[in-house]
Amino acid sequence: MKRGPREQERPVPEMPDEGFEPRSVVRSERRAVPEPIPSTWLGRHWVSVVGVSIGLLVSLWRFGGAHVNRSPSRVAFPMAEFHWHGPVTVGHRVEVRGVSGAIRAVAAAGNEVEVTALKRARGMNPAEIPVAVIQRDGDVTFCAAAPGAPGECAEGGNAGRAGGVSIEYTVQVPTGVLFTARTVNGGITVDGLTAAAELETVNGPIEVSTTGTARATTVNGSIRAAVGSTGEDLTFETVNGSISVAVPENASVDVRAETMSGGISTEFPLNIETARPGPQKTATGRIGSGGHQLKMETVNGSIALRKATQGGPLPPPPPPRATRPLPGSERQ
């Protein structure tokens, strides 16, 4: 049976349904689903992100390596090298005069002296700082040259130029050649020499090992020395630091040790006196048949005198406090 036009246009009555949701609500939920914000931001700015990342990688590659395992002073100051070598005969002297920078001396394999100097400067080119080589009567001296006078040592250590200058020396000393080193700011290390050594600094420690004799003086720093001969006077002096000296067991020397604040220990029979009132301590005595003087003096630090074999290793630092003398020593 066919329906008429009116029946086809008649609306269908709405049926109540508890689960029914209005069509408007459904449309609202569909409109509320946006695109992810991070994807949208990255899509707009991906060129900037890539550019910044590449810039950071290039900066690290070019400049980051300059600060790895380097002290600030080595990064800030440019460096230049100086090299020299030449023969020096037995009994003559090699001398290094510095102002700022460490000095190191080791035994040479042959009869030539070899010197390497690392020059650093602030506000100038270190390659422009000449090192003077002064040869007189068989001896040779190394130092920063004076301006316009390549054969003379500069006063003040800066070669007459503005800015700080630092020169570190490494010297290879042949057998039987004497060695002298003087500086102001820097430590001095002497290892395995076979003749007398004279060492002096102001700010820095001193370590010396030689089969000959030695003298060492500093103000702020400790001293460790091992000598194989007492055929000349031995002097070891500091103000702020300890002193530890090793001499052969069969040595013949007269000993005097003195400290204002610290202890005195010895492996040789010595008289250890304590001043009253006050902390000052003095040790005196004779080893073997005596003869030359062994003087050890400090103000703030302990003193130790030890036995060593010929050309033996450096002695350890002294204990911080005084210890009792070994059996056989006397005490007043």
C-alpha positions in Angstrom: 0.0 0.0 0.0 1.4 3.4 -1.0 1.5 6.3 1.3 0.4 9.7 0.4 2.5 12.8 0.4 1.2 13.9 3.8 2.1 10.6 5.4 5.7 10.9 4.0 6.2 14.4 5.4 4.8 13.6 8.8 7.6 13.8 11.4 8.6 10.7 13.4 7.8 11.3 17.1 10.9 11.4 19.4 11.2 8.4 21.7 12.5 8.9 25.2 15.8 7.1 25.8 18.0 7.4 28.9 21.2 6.8 26.9 20.4 9.3 24.3 22.7 12.3 24.0 21.8 15.4 22.1 23.4 15.8 18.7 24.9 19.2 19.8 26.9 17.5 22.6 28.4 15.1 20.1 29.4 17.9 17.8 31.0 19.7 20.8 33.2 16.7 21.7 34.4 16.4 18.1 35.4 20.1 18.0 37.3 19.8 21.4 40.0 17.4 20.1 42.9 19.7 19.0 46.2 18.7 17.4 49.1 18.0 19.9 50.6 21.3 21.0 54.3 20.1 21.0 54.0 18.8 17.5 52.5 22.1 16.4 55.3 24.2 18.1 58.1 21.9 16.7 56.5 22.1 13.3 56.6 25.9 13.4 60.2 26.2 14.9 62.1 23.2 13.7 64.5 25.4 11.7 65.5 27.4 14.8 65.9 24.2 16.9 68.2 22.7 14.3 70.2 25.9 13.9 70.8 26.3 17.6 71.9 22.7 18.0 74.4 22.9 15.2 75.8 26.1 16.7 76.3 24.5 20.1 78.1 21.5 18.5 80.4 23.7 16.5 81.2 25.8 19.6 82.1 22.8 21.7 84.2 21.4 18.9 86.2 24.6 18.4 86.5 25.9 21.9 85.6 23.2 24.4 88.8 21.2 24.0 90.9 24.2 25.1 89.7 24.0 28.7 90.1 20.2 29.2 92.8 19.2 31.6 94.5 22.6 31.6 95.1 25.0 34.4 93.9 28.6 33.9 97.4 29.9 33.7 98.3 27.6 30.8 95.2 28.6 28.9 95.6 32.3 29.5 99.3 32.6 28.6 100.8 31.7 25.2 104.0 29.6 25.2 107.2 29.4 23.2 110.2 27.0 23.6 114.0 27.5 23.7 116.5 24.8 23.2 120.3 24.7 23.6 123.0 22.1 23.9 126.8 22.2 24.3 129.7 20.5 26.0 130.8 21.4 29.6 133.8 19.7 31.1 134.0 18.1 34.6 134.5 20.5 37.4 132.9 23.4 35.7 129.4 24.9 36.5 126.0 25.2 34.9 123.9 28.0 36.3 120.2 28.9 35.8 118.9 32.3 37.0 115.2 32.6 37.0 112.6 34.8 38.6 109.2 33.1 37.9 109.1 29.5 37.0 110.2 26.1 38.2 113.7 24.7 37.6 114.5 21.0 37.1 117.8 19.3 36.7 118.5 15.7 35.8 121.6 13.6 34.9 122.7 13.8 31.3 123.5 10.7 29.3 126.6 12.2 27.7 129.1 15.1 28.2 126.8 17.8 26.8 124.5 20.1 28.7 121.0 20.2 27.2 118.5 23.0 28.2 114.9 23.4 27.4 113.0 26.5 28.5 109.3 27.0 28.3 108.5 30.7 28.0 105.1 32.2 28.9 104.1 35.8 28.9 101.1 38.0 29.6 100.2 40.7 27.1 103.1 39.9 24.7 104.5 37.2 22.4 106.7 34.9 24.4 108.8 34.1 21.3 110.1 37.7 21.6 111.7 37.0 25.0 115.3 35.9 24.4 117.2 33.6 26.7 120.8 34.6 27.3 123.5 31.9 27.1 126.6 33.3 28.9 129.8 31.3 28.6 132.8 32.3 30.6 135.9 30.3 31.6 134.2 27.0 30.8 131.1 27.8 32.8 127.7 28.5 31.3 124.7 30.6 32.6 121.1 30.7 31.4 118.7 33.6 32.1 116.2 36.0 30.5 118.3 38.4 28.4 118.2 42.1 29.0 116.7 44.3 26.2 119.4 45.1 23.6 122.0 43.1 25.5 121.7 39.4 24.6 124.8 38.5 26.6 123.5 39.9 29.9 120.8 38.8 32.4 117.7 41.1 32.7 117.0 42.6 36.1 113.5 42.0 37.5 112.9 38.9 35.4 110.6 40.5 32.8 113.4 41.4 30.3 112.4 45.0 30.6 109.0 44.5 29.0 105.5 45.1 30.4 103.6 42.1 31.5 104.5 39.0 33.6 107.0 36.6 32.2 107.5 33.0 33.4 110.3 30.7 32.2 110.5 27.0 33.3 113.9 25.4 32.8 114.8 21.7 32.4 118.5 21.1 32.4 120.4 17.9 31.7 123.7 18.0 33.6 126.7 15.8 32.7 128.7 13.7 35.2 131.0 15.8 37.4 129.5 19.1 36.4 128.4 21.5 39.2 124.9 22.9 39.2 123.5 26.2 40.5 119.8 27.3 40.4 118.3 30.5 41.6 114.7 31.7 41.3 112.0 33.6 43.2 108.6 32.1 42.4 109.0 28.4 41.7 110.2 25.1 43.1 113.6 23.5 42.3 114.0 19.8 41.7 117.4 18.1 41.2 117.6 14.4 40.6 120.5 12.0 40.2 123.4 14.5 39.9 127.0 13.6 40.6 128.5 16.9 41.8 127.8 19.8 44.1 124.4 21.6 43.9 123.6 25.1 45.1 119.9 25.9 45.1 117.9 29.0 46.1 114.3 30.1 45.8 111.8 32.2 47.8 108.4 30.7 47.1 108.7 27.0 46.4 110.0 23.7 47.7 113.4 22.2 47.0 114.2 18.6 46.4 117.8 17.5 45.7 119.5 14.1 45.2 123.2 14.0 44.4 126.3 11.9 45.1 128.1 15.2 45.8 127.3 18.0 48.4 124.3 20.3 48.4 123.1 23.6 49.8 119.5 24.7 49.7 117.7 27.8 50.8 114.0 28.8 50.6 111.5 30.9 52.5 108.1 29.3 51.9 108.6 25.7 51.2 110.0 22.4 52.5 113.4 20.9 51.7 114.2 17.2 51.1 117.8 16.3 50.3 119.9 13.2 49.9 123.6 13.7 49.6 126.5 11.3 49.0 129.4 13.5 50.3 130.1 15.6 53.3 133.4 16.9 51.9 132.0 20.5 52.1 129.7 22.4 54.4 126.1 21.5 54.0 123.4 24.1 54.6 119.6 23.7 54.5 117.5 26.6 55.6 113.8 27.6 55.3 111.3 29.7 57.2 107.9 28.0 56.6 108.5 24.3 55.9 110.1 21.1 57.1 113.6 19.8 56.4 114.5 16.2 55.8 118.2 15.3 55.1 119.8 12.0 54.4 123.6 11.5 54.6 125.8 8.4 54.4 126.0 6.3 57.5 129.8 6.6 57.4 129.8 10.4 57.1 132.0 12.7 59.1 130.3 16.0 59.9 129.4 18.3 62.8 125.6 18.8 63.0 123.5 21.6 64.2 119.7 21.6 63.8 117.3 24.3 65.1 113.5 24.9 64.8 111.2 27.3 66.6 108.0 25.4 66.0 108.3 21.7 65.3 110.1 18.5 66.3 113.6 17.1 65.7 114.2 13.4 64.9 117.5 11.7 64.1 118.8 8.3 63.2 122.3 9.4 64.4 123.2 9.9 68.1 122.8 13.7 68.7 122.0 15.9 71.7 118.5 17.3 71.4 117.9 20.3 73.6 114.6 22.0 74.4 114.8 25.7 75.3 112.7 26.7 78.3 110.5 28.6 78.2 109.3 28.3 74.6 109.0 25.7 71.9 112.5 26.2 70.4 114.5 23.0 69.9 118.2 22.5 69.0 120.1 19.4 68.2 123.9 19.2 68.1 126.4 16.4 67.7 129.2 14.9 65.8 128.9 12.1 63.3 132.1 10.1 62.7 135.2 12.2 63.2 133.4 15.5 62.4 134.9 18.2 60.2 132.6 20.1 57.9 129.3 21.6 59.1 125.8 20.3 58.5 123.3 23.1 59.4 119.5 22.7 59.2 117.4 25.6 60.3 113.6 26.3 60.1 111.1 28.5 62.0 107.8 26.7 61.3 108.5 23.0 60.6 110.1 19.8 61.8 113.6 18.5 61.1 114.7 15.0 60.4 118.2 13.6 59.9 118.4 10.1 58.4 120.9 7.6 57.1 121.2 7.0 53.4 123.2 4.9 51.0 125.4 6.5 48.4 123.2 8.3 46.0 120.1 6.8 47.6 116.5 8.1 47.2 115.2 11.2 48.9 114.2 10.8 52.5 110.6 11.0 53.5 109.3 14.2 55.2 110.0 14.4 58.9 107.3 13.6 61.4 105.3 16.7 62.6 106.3 16.2 66.2 109.6 15.5 68.0 110.5 11.9 68.7 112.8 10.5 71.2 116.4 10.0 70.2 117.5 6.5 69.4 119.4 4.5 72.0 122.9 5.7 72.5 122.0 9.4 72.1 122.1 11.9 75.0 119.4 14.3 76.1 119.9 17.4 78.2 
